[in-house]
Amino acid sequence: MSNVAGKAYGMIVITPLAKRLGWTNKWVFRFGRSFPEILDGLIGLKFIHFARWVIIPKDAWPTLSDNCEKLDRDTMLFLSNFNGTWDQYIDAFSDGIPTGLDLFWYKNARFPGSVPITPFKQYIRANQINCDFYYNATPGAAYRDVVSALRVKRALLELEDIYRDQETTAESFADAYRAKLKTIQNDLTTQGFSPVASTSTDRAEEHRQQFNTLQNKFNRAWQKEYNPDGGEDA
């Protein structure tokens, strides 16, 4: 899946603004920059790398040709990178900042609102664009893995400085080592496996196993009823 690189997922969503009142979203964005506390719920979600909303004017749609394509309305581009699955991210978004989401998508065409979650997921899925290519420099590490690794690195560099100090004895270095080990012991765990990008494969395998179980029961019943001796059919 091109949207997934290791533990990270890249999301691109393009939604059309209301034809006549789309300009109100520009004022909504200015309001959001003036009062960033409305995004406190988003900032607290540590598995999100970043999230950005951009309004593309109808006469500034990017193109590879010399002819500029003109649309009948502005559009909004939403970009985000996060750790975890698509469903986990949308659920956390809806639970964390429902007011902020409704504000940023205020005059987007046919926006159903962030609550209840099912219509909101359908809206995002209908307007999401798959990535052609998605690069992740640390595919095996999530946000918390990287932060933990940085804490371990800082502890090692501090121990190196202590070791190079001419006044450091073996006993004092051992004490410093044990003290540092206590502070970073929770950061020395394994990074774990990458999350499943989609549960569709798991559900398909579960249904296949159920079908195979029923088929085996039918075959045994048929064998017992019509071919009790176990010989070949005539």
C-alpha positions as CSV (number, residue, x, y, z in Angstrom):
1,M,0.0,0.0,0.0
2,S,1.6,3.3,-1.1
3,N,0.2,5.3,1.8
4,V,2.0,3.1,4.3
5,A,5.8,3.1,5.0
6,G,6.6,1.0,8.1
7,K,4.8,2.4,11.0
8,A,3.8,5.6,9.3
9,Y,0.8,6.5,7.2
10,G,0.5,9.4,4.8
11,M,-2.9,11.0,4.2
12,I,-4.0,13.4,1.5
13,V,-7.6,14.6,1.4
14,I,-8.9,17.2,-1.1
15,T,-12.4,18.6,-0.5
16,P,-14.3,21.3,-2.4
17,L,-15.4,24.4,-0.6
18,A,-18.9,25.8,-0.8
19,K,-19.3,27.6,-4.2
20,R,-20.4,30.9,-2.8
21,L,-19.4,30.9,0.9
22,G,-16.0,29.2,0.6
23,W,-14.3,32.5,1.5
24,T,-15.5,32.1,5.1
25,N,-12.9,29.3,5.5
26,K,-10.1,31.8,5.1
27,W,-11.4,33.7,8.1
28,V,-11.8,30.4,10.0
29,F,-8.1,29.7,9.4
30,R,-7.1,33.2,10.6
31,F,-9.2,32.6,13.7
32,G,-7.4,29.2,14.2
33,R,-4.0,30.9,14.0
34,S,-5.1,33.5,16.5
35,F,-6.5,30.9,19.0
36,P,-4.3,27.8,18.6
37,E,-5.7,26.4,21.9
38,I,-8.6,25.0,19.8
39,L,-6.1,22.4,18.6
40,D,-4.9,21.3,22.0
41,G,-6.6,18.0,21.6
42,L,-4.6,17.4,18.4
43,I,-1.3,18.5,19.8
44,G,-1.7,16.0,22.7
45,L,-1.9,13.1,20.2
46,K,1.7,12.0,20.1
47,F,1.3,9.5,17.3
48,I,0.6,12.4,14.8
49,H,3.7,13.7,13.1
50,F,1.9,16.8,11.7
51,A,-1.4,17.9,10.2
52,R,-1.9,20.8,7.8
53,W,-4.9,22.5,6.1
54,V,-4.3,24.6,3.0
55,I,-6.9,26.5,0.9
56,I,-6.1,26.3,-2.9
57,P,-7.8,29.2,-4.8
58,K,-9.9,28.1,-7.8
59,D,-7.6,29.9,-10.2
60,A,-4.4,28.6,-8.8
61,W,-4.9,24.8,-9.2
62,P,-1.5,23.2,-9.9
63,T,-0.9,21.8,-13.4
64,L,1.9,20.3,-15.4
65,S,0.9,22.2,-18.6
66,D,1.0,25.8,-19.5
67,N,-2.8,26.0,-19.5
68,C,-4.0,26.9,-16.0
69,E,-7.1,24.9,-15.1
70,K,-9.8,27.1,-13.6
71,L,-12.4,25.6,-11.2
72,D,-15.7,27.0,-10.1
73,R,-14.8,26.9,-6.4
74,D,-11.8,26.9,-4.1
75,T,-10.6,23.6,-2.6
76,M,-9.1,22.6,0.7
77,L,-6.0,20.3,0.9
78,F,-5.5,18.4,4.1
79,L,-2.1,16.6,4.7
80,S,-1.1,14.5,7.6
81,N,1.4,11.8,8.6
82,F,0.8,9.6,11.6
83,N,1.6,6.3,13.2
84,G,-1.0,3.6,13.4
85,T,-3.9,2.7,11.2
86,W,-6.4,4.8,9.2
87,D,-9.3,3.9,11.5
88,Q,-7.3,4.7,14.7
89,Y,-6.4,8.1,13.3
90,I,-9.9,9.1,12.3
91,D,-11.3,7.9,15.6
92,A,-8.7,9.9,17.5
93,F,-9.3,13.0,15.4
94,S,-13.0,12.8,16.0
95,D,-12.7,12.2,19.7
96,G,-9.8,14.7,20.3
97,I,-10.9,17.8,18.4
98,P,-14.5,17.5,17.1
99,T,-15.1,21.2,17.4
100,G,-11.8,22.0,15.6
101,L,-12.6,19.6,12.7
102,D,-16.1,21.1,12.3
103,L,-14.5,24.5,12.3
104,F,-11.8,23.8,9.7
105,W,-14.3,22.0,7.4
106,Y,-16.9,24.6,8.1
107,K,-18.0,25.5,4.5
108,N,-16.7,22.3,2.8
109,A,-19.2,20.9,0.4
110,R,-21.3,18.1,1.9
111,F,-19.3,17.9,5.1
112,P,-21.4,15.8,7.4
113,G,-19.6,16.8,10.7
114,S,-17.1,14.9,12.7
115,V,-19.7,13.3,14.9
116,P,-21.1,10.7,14.4
117,I,-18.0,9.0,13.2
118,T,-19.4,6.8,10.4
119,P,-20.5,9.6,8.0
120,F,-17.2,11.5,8.7
121,K,-15.2,8.4,7.8
122,Q,-17.2,8.0,4.6
123,Y,-16.6,11.6,3.7
124,I,-12.8,11.3,4.3
125,R,-12.6,8.0,2.4
126,A,-14.5,9.5,-0.6
127,N,-12.2,12.5,-0.9
128,Q,-8.8,10.8,0.0
129,I,-6.1,10.6,-2.6
130,N,-3.7,7.7,-2.5
131,C,0.0,8.6,-2.4
132,D,2.0,7.6,-5.5
133,F,5.1,7.4,-3.4
134,Y,5.6,7.7,0.4
135,Y,9.0,7.8,2.0
136,N,9.7,7.2,5.7
137,A,13.3,7.6,7.0
138,T,12.6,5.4,10.0
139,P,10.0,2.9,8.9
140,G,10.5,0.6,11.9
141,A,10.2,3.4,14.5
142,A,7.1,5.3,15.6
143,Y,7.2,8.8,17.2
144,R,7.6,7.4,20.7
145,D,10.4,5.0,19.4
146,V,12.3,8.0,18.0
147,V,11.9,10.0,21.2
148,S,13.1,7.0,23.3
149,A,16.1,6.6,21.1
150,L,17.1,10.2,21.5
151,R,16.9,9.9,25.3
152,V,19.2,6.9,25.2
153,K,21.6,8.7,22.9
154,R,21.8,11.7,25.3
155,A,22.4,9.4,28.2
156,L,25.2,7.7,26.3
157,L,26.9,11.0,25.4
158,E,26.7,12.1,29.0
159,L,28.3,8.9,30.2
160,E,31.0,9.4,27.6
161,D,31.8,12.8,29.0
162,I,31.9,11.3,32.5
163,Y,34.2,8.5,31.3
164,R,36.6,11.0,29.7
165,D,36.9,13.1,32.9
166,Q,40.3,12.4,34.4
167,E,38.9,12.6,37.9
168,T,36.4,9.8,37.2
169,T,37.1,6.5,39.0
170,A,35.8,3.1,38.1
171,E,33.5,3.3,41.1
172,S,32.1,6.7,40.3
173,F,31.5,5.7,36.7
174,A,29.7,2.6,37.8
175,D,27.4,4.7,40.0
176,A,26.8,7.1,37.1
177,Y,26.1,4.2,34.8
178,R,23.5,2.7,37.1
179,A,21.9,6.0,37.7
180,K,21.5,6.6,33.9
181,L,20.2,3.1,33.4
182,K,17.4,3.8,35.9
183,T,16.4,6.9,34.0
184,I,16.2,5.2,30.6
185,Q,15.2,1.7,31.4
186,N,11.7,2.2,29.9
187,D,13.4,3.4,26.7
188,L,15.3,0.2,26.1
189,T,12.3,-1.9,25.0
190,T,11.9,-3.3,21.5
191,Q,10.1,-1.2,19.0
192,G,7.5,-3.8,18.2
193,F,5.7,-4.7,15.0
194,S,4.2,-2.3,12.6
195,P,0.4,-1.9,12.8
196,V,-1.9,-3.6,10.3
197,A,-2.8,-1.0,7.7
198,S,-6.2,-2.5,7.1
199,T,-8.4,-5.1,8.8
200,S,-9.9,-6.2,5.6
201,T,-7.3,-8.9,5.1
202,D,-7.8,-10.2,8.6
203,R,-11.6,-10.4,8.1
204,A,-11.2,-12.2,4.8
205,E,-8.9,-14.8,6.4
206,E,-11.4,-15.2,9.3
207,H,-14.2,-15.8,6.8
208,R,-12.1,-18.2,4.8
209,Q,-11.4,-20.2,8.0
210,Q,-15.1,-20.3,8.8
211,F,-15.9,-21.5,5.3
212,N,-13.3,-24.2,5.4
213,T,-14.6,-25.4,8.7
214,L,-18.1,-25.7,7.4
215,Q,-16.9,-27.4,4.2
216,N,-15.0,-30.0,6.2
217,K,-18.0,-30.7,8.3
218,F,-20.2,-31.1,5.2
219,N,-17.6,-33.5,3.6
220,R,-17.4,-35.7,6.7
221,A,-21.2,-35.8,6.9
222,W,-21.4,-36.7,3.2
223,Q,-18.7,-39.3,3.5
224,K,-20.5,-40.9,6.5
225,E,-23.9,-40.9,4.8
226,Y,-23.1,-41.9,1.2
227,N,-19.8,-43.5,1.3
228,P,-19.4,-45.2,4.8
229,D,-16.8,-47.7,3.6
230,G,-14.4,-45.0,2.4
231,G,-14.2,-46.3,-1.1
232,E,-14.1,-44.3,-4.3
233,D,-17.3,-43.1,-6.0
234,A,-18.7,-45.2,-8.8
